[in-house]
Amino acid sequence: MDAVLNPAAGSRQRSKLVTPQASADYLPRSQVQAALAAHPHARLLLFSAPAGFGKTTALAALAEQRRTAGSAVAWFSLEAEDDDPARFFLQLLKTLGEAAPGLGDYARGYLQNTMQVPVNAVLESLLVDLARHNGSLLLVLDDLHLLKDPELFSALGRLVRLAPATFTLAVGSRSLPPLNLATLRAKGWLLEIGLDELRLSAEETRDYLARTGLQLDDAVLAALHSHTEGWAIGVQLASLWLRHQPQASEQMECLGSDQATVGQYLLSSVFEHLPADLQDALLALGIASQLSGDLANALTGRHDGQALLERLETLQLFLLPLDRERQWYRFHHLFADFLRSRLKARDPERLKQLHFNASLWFTNHHMQNLAIEHASLAEDPEMLAALVDGCGLELINRGQLNKIYRWRQKVPDEIAERYPTLVLADVWNRATEMALPEANQMLDELLARWGTARAETQLSDKYLATLAVKAALALQKDDLELCVSIARRVEAQLGRNQAFLEVAILVIGAMALVTLAQPDQARRLLALAQQRNHFLEGRYLDMQLANVEILLALEQGQVKQAQMLFDQMRSQVMPHLGEKSRAMALPVIVEALIAYQQGRLDGLEERLGAALTHIDVIRPIDIYAQGMLFLARIQRMQDKPKEAQATLVLMQNLAARNQSWRFYARAVADEISLTLQEPGTDRIKRAEQRFKGVDWNKLASGSTHQGANSALWVQGLIRVRLQQARGHFSEALHEITQLRGKLQPNWHGLQRLRLDLLAALSYQRLGYQERAHSLLVQCLLSAEREGVRSLFIEEGEAIRQLLQQLESAERQPALQGFIRDLLASWPGQEARKSLDVLEEGLTDREREVVCLAAKGLSNEEIGQQLALALGTVKWHLHNIYEKLKVRNRTQAIRRARELGLLEP
């Protein structure tokens, strides 16, 4: 929903988490009540039936009954956009927290501290909170069929299996959800309420009609019940039909037995017996997905729009309020589809005109997305093109470039060529597939058409937009000098043009300067961009500015500063962008760069791999290539050498295609490092052959713009590793000294740390133990200060052994703790520890004890449930602590979860 709708949207959002009120004529379902009473201990209550059978109403009645009985009730009405872990859990934790204050607070922290939601971590935290919750809790998820994400269904399945017995999940769905229903059914944890229970019986149908003032004889009632087959919405339609048409009871034989046919017939009959003016108004209103009183006036030509909507609600003509204030409404989907189909069949031109009128109304109320959607439905390509062109920059700043592409496809080329935003969308789409010279030629043709190349002339917005595309492509294709040149030209005329375009170009220039190792100049451009960015409402460029600042910190080795900046961006910017927006790919990569350096690898391969498949408007190849490089290193650490090799080959192909030779050099360096860490006896020979097979002069010539030539740096680093592999440690130290001279002061912090680490290894192998110890301690102190871990692991087994020697001799508790933490996170350590534990194993009784402890039961309660003395429970817990190598109950529960010992 557009931003201008915030008040109403907020009300609508709140209504998703509030139990709907049952209507005054709601009729309790006896079979539903009987089923619930017969299965009081079911963990999953599944209300499954097609649309219109009263699932939501039955769930609302259940929620009210549980609430009256003293249970806490959390309600969540799902929508299609909730099919995303971040959005889903945010709403879920919010409604749980409102039902039981404090519930889910800790789990909510995971949503605030990661770009991609760690579903398992959120769920485990939630399970701990549920175990501590006093009293029963009912969670209702309505319209579950709108979810498709397998991770969410996996999480819900675990929630049903592992939550305490006081927790119940009730869901409403049009289809059977993938929740391992057979297993739940076999364990007696599932109660299925379907068509048989939800159908209205003949007596219930009679009672419902009587409440609406209708008394039917037995024959007519039997015919109506036979045709509707207990379909609740069909009975409601029939009641409307019978009230508006006195002779309708005599036409029961006209109804068929097919549900869709019955519904269509009744809808048509109800509609046709309404007054003509009301029919006309309904047809006009039906084209809008949401309605307000003022919009109703614009569509119908009336002046009583709000009163009309309230009247339709009173008449039970399937108009549903979207907020408690009743400012916004929508029709029931069945009725809306009927109205649109009826209008299209009767008067297709009027249908288009109404969409055109709706588009104008939404345009005047600054609701661009809805305005554009209605222009598209009006089949008015000229208006569609004008609207997209008018708000194109704003859409990009919201991270919605993909929508421009979608709408562009509905505009003929002869119209699109008159609108710069659509032209540039085409150019960008084509130019990203071209080499830089061909792309620049296409853009230069546009520049010649739209302006002048003289630097002193004020630039038009069309001209500046073309420069922005040119700069973005140059950054993507690693032509950093061109990026800086364009930024300098914009800087000279700052404040004369569209702020969005100026900020975008300045950000690109700053990114290029970071890569060129010119931090002071980069900060100056960032400061100018920040000044102009204050004039913008979107958050896309806020995100890009933050990304450049984060990369500045990383290049200086300030990993904690980078993390702090990222946390600020996440809290201040991310909530304003769609979770599934392609614009989010770049921050995911940036977060992964930080997490990798800190050794936080859990789930990182999946998140990083997914982000690297997306293309962003401003996707610097530098960040993209670093992401691929780190992905390969993660795969290597996880003992996936083939996957790591494939990623490095992909990176080399990408670099070669864009002639970005410094990235090609980095990929080769990691490929050789991977070879040197293999167990084969010929590893050194193969590594040397790969090293000699590379034209390093060519790679170095393509990196002349670097402050420290990247290819030469990588070449020297490979020499160091090859010399150490051969046992030539003095030569390695000489090469390290040469490399140090190429690093800039107050820059290249992590590179400097790597050289010191390699030097410490060489000194140790040469017998200079004190010098090696001193240098290694210096490296560890610097790493501990910034939380850096992966850099040590990358250098392999030799560094691990060096750390083990130091750990046994080190006397500083803080440093010793960091070394132990580093060694514990070394690839393979956790697997070995888990194997040791599982070899010893827990007895069945010990597993029962730890499972009950995980549910929050005290020692006394565990004893009561298992018929054990308190001393026996404590004895079992003592054994569990010994076997799991932990000190207390909390650690034991966490360790048991890690090992999968709590699974049923």
Backbone hydrogen bonds, N-H to C=O, Kabsch-Sander energy under -0.5 kcal/mol:
donor,donor_aa,acceptor,acceptor_aa,energy
5,L,2,D,-1.6
6,N,3,A,-1.9
9,A,5,L,-4.3
10,G,6,N,-3.2
11,S,7,P,-1.9
12,R,8,A,-2.9
13,Q,9,A,-3.0
14,R,10,G,-2.5
15,S,11,S,-2.2
16,K,12,R,-1.1
16,K,13,Q,-0.6
17,L,13,Q,-0.5
17,L,14,R,-1.6
18,V,15,S,-1.3
26,Y,23,S,-2.0
30,S,28,P,-0.7
33,Q,29,R,-2.3
34,A,30,S,-2.5
35,A,31,Q,-2.2
36,L,32,V,-2.4
37,A,33,Q,-2.3
38,A,34,A,-1.8
39,H,35,A,-0.9
39,H,36,L,-0.6
42,A,39,H,-1.3
43,R,189,W,-1.4
44,L,189,W,-2.5
45,L,169,L,-2.9
46,L,44,L,-0.7
46,L,191,L,-2.9
47,F,45,L,-0.7
47,F,171,V,-3.1
48,S,46,L,-0.8
48,S,193,I,-2.2
49,A,173,S,-1.7
53,F,50,P,-1.1
58,A,54,G,-2.4
59,L,55,K,-2.6
60,A,56,T,-2.6
61,A,57,T,-2.2
62,L,58,A,-2.3
63,A,59,L,-2.7
64,E,60,A,-2.1
65,Q,61,A,-2.2
66,R,62,L,-2.6
67,R,63,A,-2.4
68,T,64,E,-2.4
69,A,65,Q,-1.6
70,G,67,R,-1.5
71,S,66,R,-2.6
72,A,136,S,-2.2
74,A,138,L,-3.1
75,W,17,L,-0.6
76,F,140,V,-2.1
77,S,16,K,-2.9
78,L,76,F,-0.7
78,L,142,D,-2.4
82,D,79,E,-1.9
83,D,80,A,-1.7
84,D,82,D,-2.4
88,F,84,D,-3.2
89,F,85,P,-2.6
90,L,86,A,-1.9
91,Q,87,R,-2.1
92,L,88,F,-2.7
93,L,89,F,-2.9
94,K,90,L,-1.4
95,T,91,Q,-2.3
96,L,92,L,-2.3
97,G,93,L,-2.4
98,E,94,K,-1.7
99,A,95,T,-1.8
100,A,96,L,-2.7
103,L,100,A,-2.5
105,D,102,G,-1.7
108,R,104,G,-2.1
109,G,105,D,-0.7
109,G,106,Y,-1.0
110,Y,106,Y,-0.5
110,Y,107,A,-1.3
111,L,107,A,-0.7
111,L,108,R,-0.5
112,Q,108,R,-1.1
113,N,109,G,-1.1
117,V,115,M,-0.5
119,V,117,V,-1.4
122,V,118,P,-2.4
123,L,119,V,-2.6
124,E,120,N,-2.8
125,S,121,A,-2.2
126,L,122,V,-2.2
127,L,123,L,-2.6
128,V,124,E,-1.9
129,D,125,S,-1.9
130,L,126,L,-2.5
131,A,127,L,-2.1
132,R,128,V,-1.2
133,H,129,D,-1.0
137,L,166,T,-2.5
138,L,72,A,-2.8
139,L,137,L,-0.5
139,L,168,T,-2.8
140,V,74,A,-3.0
140,V,138,L,-0.5
141,L,139,L,-0.5
141,L,170,A,-2.7
142,D,76,F,-2.1
142,D,140,V,-0.6
144,L,172,G,-3.0
146,L,143,D,-1.7
147,L,144,L,-2.1
153,F,149,D,-1.5
154,S,150,P,-2.4
155,A,151,E,-2.2
156,L,152,L,-2.5
157,G,153,F,-2.3
158,R,154,S,-2.0
159,L,155,A,-2.2
160,V,156,L,-2.2
161,R,157,G,-2.0
162,L,158,R,-2.9
163,A,159,L,-1.9
167,F,164,P,-2.1
168,T,137,L,-2.4
169,L,43,R,-2.8
170,A,139,L,-3.1
170,A,168,T,-0.5
171,V,45,L,-2.8
172,G,141,L,-2.2
173,S,47,F,-2.5
179,L,177,P,-2.0
184,L,180,N,-2.0
185,R,181,L,-2.9
186,A,182,A,-2.3
187,K,183,T,-1.7
188,G,185,R,-1.0
189,W,184,L,-2.4
190,L,184,L,-0.8
191,L,44,L,-2.7
192,E,190,L,-0.5
193,I,46,L,-3.4
193,I,191,L,-0.6
194,G,192,E,-0.6
198,L,194,G,-2.3
199,R,195,L,-2.2
200,L,230,G,-1.6
205,T,201,S,-2.6
206,R,202,A,-2.2
207,D,203,E,-2.6
208,Y,204,E,-2.5
209,L,205,T,-2.4
210,A,206,R,-2.3
211,R,207,D,-1.9
212,T,208,Y,-1.0
213,G,210,A,-1.5
214,L,209,L,-3.0
216,L,214,L,-0.5
221,L,217,D,-2.6
222,A,218,D,-2.6
223,A,219,A,-2.1
224,L,220,V,-2.7
225,H,221,L,-2.9
226,S,222,A,-2.2
227,H,223,A,-2.2
228,T,224,L,-2.6
229,E,225,H,-1.9
231,W,228,T,-2.0
232,A,230,G,-0.6
233,I,52,G,-2.3
235,V,231,W,-2.3
236,Q,232,A,-2.3
237,L,233,I,-2.6
238,A,234,G,-2.4
239,S,235,V,-2.3
240,L,236,Q,-2.0
241,W,237,L,-2.6
242,L,238,A,-2.9
243,R,239,S,-2.0
244,H,240,L,-1.8
245,Q,241,W,-1.2
248,A,245,Q,-2.4
249,S,246,P,-0.6
250,E,247,Q,-1.5
251,Q,248,A,-2.5
252,M,249,S,-0.7
254,C,251,Q,-2.3
255,L,252,M,-1.7
262,V,258,D,-2.9
263,G,259,Q,-2.8
264,Q,260,A,-2.6
265,Y,261,T,-2.6
266,L,262,V,-2.7
267,L,263,G,-2.8
268,S,264,Q,-2.4
269,S,265,Y,-2.6
270,V,266,L,-3.2
271,F,267,L,-2.7
272,E,268,S,-2.6
273,H,269,S,-1.0
273,H,270,V,-0.5
274,L,271,F,-1.7
279,Q,275,P,-2.3
280,D,276,A,-2.5
281,A,277,D,-1.9
282,L,278,L,-2.5
283,L,279,Q,-2.3
284,A,280,D,-1.7
285,L,281,A,-2.6
286,G,282,L,-2.2
287,I,284,A,-0.9
288,A,285,L,-1.6
291,L,329,Y,-2.6
296,A,292,S,-2.4
297,N,293,G,-1.8
298,A,294,D,-1.9
299,L,295,L,-2.1
300,T,296,A,-2.2
301,G,297,N,-2.4
308,L,304,D,-2.7
309,L,305,G,-2.3
310,E,306,Q,-2.2
311,R,307,A,-2.2
312,L,308,L,-2.5
313,E,309,L,-2.0
314,T,310,E,-2.1
315,L,311,R,-2.3
316,Q,313,E,-1.4
317,L,312,L,-2.3
320,L,318,F,-0.6
320,L,330,R,-3.5
322,L,328,W,-3.4
323,D,328,W,-0.7
326,R,323,D,-1.3
329,Y,291,L,-2.4
330,R,320,L,-2.2
332,H,318,F,-3.1
336,A,332,H,-2.9
337,D,333,H,-2.6
338,F,334,L,-1.7
339,L,335,F,-2.6
340,R,336,A,-2.3
341,S,337,D,-2.3
342,R,338,F,-2.6
343,L,339,L,-2.4
344,K,340,R,-2.6
345,A,341,S,-2.1
346,R,342,R,-2.1
347,D,343,L,-3.3
351,L,347,D,-1.8
352,K,348,P,-1.8
353,Q,349,E,-2.3
354,L,350,R,-2.8
355,H,351,L,-2.0
356,F,352,K,-2.3
357,N,353,Q,-2.6
358,A,354,L,-2.6
359,S,355,H,-2.4
360,L,356,F,-2.2
361,W,357,N,-2.3
362,F,358,A,-2.7
363,T,359,S,-2.3
364,N,360,L,-2.6
365,H,361,W,-1.3
366,H,363,T,-1.8
367,M,362,F,-3.0
368,Q,366,H,-0.6
371,A,367,M,-2.2
372,I,368,Q,-2.9
373,E,369,N,-2.4
374,H,370,L,-2.2
375,A,371,A,-2.0
376,S,372,I,-2.3
377,L,373,E,-2.1
378,A,374,H,-2.0
379,E,376,S,-1.3
380,D,375,A,-1.8
384,L,380,D,-2.5
385,A,381,P,-2.8
386,A,382,E,-2.3
387,L,383,M,-2.5
388,V,384,L,-2.4
389,D,385,A,-2.6
390,G,386,A,-2.2
391,C,387,L,-1.6
392,G,388,V,-0.7
395,L,391,C,-2.4
396,I,392,G,-2.3
397,N,393,L,-2.3
398,R,394,E,-0.9
398,R,395,L,-0.6
399,G,396,I,-1.9
400,Q,395,L,-2.6
403,K,400,Q,-1.1
404,I,400,Q,-0.9
405,Y,401,L,-1.8
406,R,402,N,-2.0
407,W,403,K,-2.7
408,R,404,I,-2.5
409,Q,405,Y,-1.2
410,K,407,W,-1.7
411,V,408,R,-1.8
415,I,412,P,-1.0
416,A,412,P,-2.7
417,E,413,D,-2.1
418,R,415,I,-1.8
419,Y,416,A,-2.0
422,L,419,Y,-0.6
423,V,419,Y,-2.2
424,L,420,P,-3.1
425,A,421,T,-1.8
426,D,422,L,-2.0
427,V,423,V,-2.6
428,W,424,L,-3.1
429,N,425,A,-2.2
430,R,426,D,-2.3
431,A,427,V,-3.7
432,T,428,W,-2.0
433,E,430,R,-1.1
434,M,431,A,-1.3
439,A,435,A,-2.2
440,N,436,L,-2.8
441,Q,437,P,-2.0
442,M,438,E,-1.9
443,L,439,A,-2.1
444,D,440,N,-2.8
445,E,441,Q,-1.7
446,L,442,M,-1.3
447,L,443,L,-2.4
448,A,444,D,-2.3
449,R,445,E,-1.6
450,W,446,L,-2.4
451,G,447,L,-1.3
457,T,454,R,-1.1
464,L,460,S,-2.8
465,A,461,D,-2.7
466,T,462,K,-1.8
467,L,463,Y,-2.1
468,A,464,L,-2.3
469,V,465,A,-2.0
470,K,466,T,-2.4
471,A,467,L,-2.8
472,A,468,A,-2.5
473,L,469,V,-2.5
474,A,470,K,-2.3
475,L,471,A,-2.3
476,Q,472,A,-2.1
477,K,473,L,-2.2
478,D,475,L,-1.0
479,D,474,A,-3.0
480,L,478,D,-1.2
483,C,479,D,-1.4
484,V,480,L,-2.2
485,S,481,E,-2.4
486,I,482,L,-2.3
487,A,483,C,-2.1
488,R,484,V,-2.4
489,R,485,S,-1.7
490,V,486,I,-2.0
491,E,487,A,-2.5
492,A,488,R,-1.5
493,Q,489,R,-0.5
493,Q,490,V,-1.3
494,L,491,E,-1.2
496,R,493,Q,-1.7
502,E,498,Q,-2.1
503,V,499,A,-2.9
504,A,500,F,-2.5
505,I,501,L,-2.1
506,L,502,E,-2.3
507,V,503,V,-2.6
508,I,504,A,-2.0
509,G,505,I,-2.5
510,A,506,L,-2.4
511,M,507,V,-2.5
512,A,508,I,-2.3
513,L,509,G,-2.1
514,V,510,A,-2.1
515,T,511,M,-1.9
516,L,512,A,-1.8
517,A,514,V,-1.5
518,Q,513,L,-2.8
522,A,518,Q,-2.0
523,R,519,P,-2.5
524,R,520,D,-1.7
525,L,521,Q,-2.0
526,L,522,A,-2.2
527,A,523,R,-2.3
528,L,524,R,-1.9
529,A,525,L,-2.4
530,Q,526,L,-2.5
531,Q,527,A,-1.8
532,R,528,L,-1.9
533,N,529,A,-2.2
534,H,530,Q,-0.8
534,H,531,Q,-0.7
535,F,532,R,-1.6
536,L,533,N,-1.8
539,R,397,N,-0.6
540,Y,397,N,-3.2
543,M,539,R,-2.0
544,Q,540,Y,-1.7
545,L,541,L,-2.8
546,A,542,D,-2.2
547,N,543,M,-2.2
548,V,544,Q,-1.8
549,E,545,L,-1.9
550,I,546,A,-2.3
551,L,547,N,-2.2
552,L,548,V,-2.2
553,A,549,E,-1.9
554,L,550,I,-2.4
555,E,551,L,-2.5
556,Q,552,L,-1.2
557,G,554,L,-1.5
558,Q,553,A,-2.8
559,V,557,G,-1.4
562,A,558,Q,-2.0
563,Q,559,V,-2.3
564,M,560,K,-2.4
565,L,561,Q,-2.4
566,F,562,A,-2.2
567,D,563,Q,-2.5
568,Q,564,M,-2.0
569,M,565,L,-2.2
570,R,566,F,-2.7
571,S,567,D,-2.1
572,Q,568,Q,-2.4
573,V,569,M,-2.5
574,M,569,M,-1.6
576,H,573,V,-2.0
577,L,574,M,-2.0
581,S,578,G,-1.5
583,A,399,G,-0.6
584,M,581,S,-1.9
585,A,582,R,-1.8
588,V,584,M,-1.7
589,I,585,A,-1.9
590,V,586,L,-2.5
591,E,587,P,-3.0
592,A,588,V,-2.1
593,L,589,I,-2.0
594,I,590,V,-1.5
595,A,591,E,-3.0
596,Y,592,A,-2.8
597,Q,593,L,-1.7
598,Q,594,I,-1.8
599,G,596,Y,-1.6
600,R,595,A,-2.6
601,L,599,G,-1.4
604,L,601,L,-2.2
605,E,601,L,-0.6
607,R,603,G,-1.9
608,L,604,L,-2.8
609,G,605,E,-2.4
610,A,606,E,-2.2
611,A,607,R,-2.1
612,L,608,L,-2.0
613,T,610,A,-1.1
614,H,611,A,-1.5
619,R,616,D,-0.6
619,R,617,V,-0.7
621,I,475,L,-1.1
624,Y,620,P,-2.3
625,A,621,I,-3.2
626,Q,622,D,-2.2
627,G,623,I,-2.4
628,M,624,Y,-2.0
629,L,625,A,-2.7
630,F,626,Q,-2.7
631,L,627,G,-2.2
632,A,628,M,-2.2
633,R,629,L,-1.9
634,I,630,F,-2.6
635,Q,631,L,-2.4
636,R,632,A,-2.1
637,M,633,R,-2.6
638,Q,634,I,-1.8
639,D,636,R,-1.6
640,K,635,Q,-2.5
644,A,640,K,-2.4
645,Q,641,P,-2.5
646,A,642,K,-2.3
647,T,643,E,-2.2
648,L,644,A,-2.1
649,V,645,Q,-2.2
650,L,646,A,-2.2
651,M,647,T,-2.2
652,Q,648,L,-2.2
653,N,649,V,-2.3
654,L,650,L,-2.3
655,A,651,M,-2.5
656,A,652,Q,-2.6
657,R,653,N,-2.3
658,N,654,L,-1.6
659,Q,656,A,-0.7
660,S,655,A,-2.8
661,W,659,Q,-1.1
663,F,660,S,-0.9
664,Y,660,S,-1.4
665,A,661,W,-2.4
666,R,662,R,-1.7
667,A,663,F,-2.3
668,V,664,Y,-2.2
669,A,665,A,-2.4
670,D,666,R,-2.2
671,E,667,A,-2.1
672,I,668,V,-2.5
673,S,669,A,-2.4
674,L,670,D,-2.5
675,T,671,E,-1.9
676,L,672,I,-2.4
677,Q,673,S,-1.1
678,E,675,T,-1.6
683,R,680,G,-1.1
686,R,682,D,-2.4
687,A,683,R,-2.3
688,E,684,I,-2.5
689,Q,685,K,-2.1
690,R,686,R,-2.1
691,F,687,A,-2.2
692,K,688,E,-2.5
693,G,689,Q,-1.3
694,V,691,F,-1.1
696,W,694,V,-1.5
699,L,695,D,-1.8
700,A,696,W,-2.6
701,S,697,N,-2.1
702,G,698,K,-1.2
703,S,700,A,-1.6
704,T,701,S,-0.7
706,Q,703,S,-1.7
713,W,709,N,-2.4
714,V,710,S,-2.5
715,Q,711,A,-2.5
716,G,712,L,-2.4
717,L,713,W,-2.2
718,I,714,V,-2.2
719,R,715,Q,-1.9
720,V,716,G,-2.1
721,R,717,L,-2.0
722,L,718,I,-2.7
723,Q,719,R,-2.8
724,Q,720,V,-2.3
725,A,721,R,-2.2
726,R,722,L,-1.8
727,G,723,Q,-0.8
727,G,724,Q,-0.6
728,H,723,Q,-3.0
729,F,727,G,-1.3
732,A,728,H,-1.6
733,L,729,F,-1.9
734,H,730,S,-1.8
735,E,731,E,-2.2
736,I,732,A,-2.2
737,T,733,L,-2.0
738,Q,734,H,-1.8
739,L,735,E,-2.2
740,R,736,I,-2.2
741,G,737,T,-1.3
742,K,739,L,-1.6
743,L,740,R,-1.5
747,W,744,Q,-1.3
748,H,555,E,-0.9
749,G,555,E,-1.3
752,R,748,H,-2.1
753,L,749,G,-1.8
754,R,750,L,-2.1
755,L,751,Q,-2.0
756,D,752,R,-2.0
757,L,753,L,-2.0
758,L,754,R,-2.4
759,A,755,L,-2.4
760,A,756,D,-2.3
761,L,757,L,-1.7
762,S,758,L,-2.0
763,Y,759,A,-2.7
764,Q,760,A,-2.2
765,R,761,L,-2.1
766,L,762,S,-1.6
767,G,764,Q,-1.0
768,Y,763,Y,-2.4
769,Q,767,G,-1.7
772,A,768,Y,-2.5
773,H,769,Q,-3.0
774,S,770,E,-2.6
775,L,771,R,-2.4
776,L,772,A,-2.5
777,V,773,H,-2.5
778,Q,774,S,-2.0
779,C,775,L,-2.1
780,L,776,L,-2.5
781,L,777,V,-2.6
782,S,778,Q,-2.1
783,A,779,C,-2.6
784,E,780,L,-3.1
785,R,781,L,-1.9
786,E,782,S,-1.2
787,G,783,A,-1.2
788,V,783,A,-2.3
789,R,597,Q,-3.1
790,S,597,Q,-1.1
792,F,789,R,-1.3
793,I,789,R,-1.2
794,E,790,S,-2.4
795,E,791,L,-0.6
795,E,792,F,-1.0
796,G,793,I,-1.8
799,I,796,G,-0.7
800,R,796,G,-1.5
801,Q,797,E,-2.4
802,L,798,A,-1.7
803,L,799,I,-2.5
804,Q,800,R,-2.2
805,Q,801,Q,-2.1
806,L,802,L,-1.9
807,E,803,L,-2.6
808,S,804,Q,-1.5
809,A,805,Q,-0.9
810,E,806,L,-2.3
816,Q,812,Q,-3.0
817,G,813,P,-2.5
818,F,814,A,-1.9
819,I,815,L,-2.4
820,R,816,Q,-2.4
821,D,817,G,-2.3
822,L,818,F,-2.5
823,L,819,I,-2.7
824,A,820,R,-2.6
825,S,821,D,-1.4
826,W,823,L,-1.2
829,Q,826,W,-2.3
832,R,828,G,-2.0
833,K,829,Q,-2.4
834,S,830,E,-2.8
835,L,831,A,-2.2
836,D,832,R,-2.3
837,V,833,K,-2.1
838,L,834,S,-2.6
839,E,835,L,-2.2
840,E,836,D,-1.5
841,G,837,V,-3.2
847,R,843,T,-2.3
848,E,844,D,-2.0
849,V,845,R,-2.3
850,V,846,E,-2.4
851,C,847,R,-2.2
852,L,848,E,-2.1
853,A,849,V,-2.2
854,A,850,V,-2.0
855,K,851,C,-0.9
856,G,853,A,-1.6
857,L,852,L,-1.8
862,I,858,S,-2.5
863,G,859,N,-2.4
864,Q,860,E,-2.2
865,Q,861,E,-2.2
866,L,862,I,-2.3
867,A,863,G,-0.9
868,L,863,G,-2.5
873,V,869,A,-2.0
874,K,870,L,-2.1
875,W,871,G,-2.1
876,H,872,T,-2.4
877,L,873,V,-2.5
878,H,874,K,-2.3
879,N,875,W,-2.0
880,I,876,H,-2.4
881,Y,877,L,-2.6
882,E,878,H,-2.0
883,K,879,N,-2.5
884,L,880,I,-2.6
885,K,881,Y,-0.8
886,V,881,Y,-2.1
892,A,888,N,-2.1
893,I,889,R,-2.5
894,R,890,T,-2.2
895,R,891,Q,-2.7
896,A,892,A,-2.7
897,R,893,I,-2.1
898,E,894,R,-2.2
899,L,895,R,-1.9
900,G,897,R,-1.5
901,L,896,A,-2.7
902,L,896,A,-0.6
903,E,900,G,-0.7
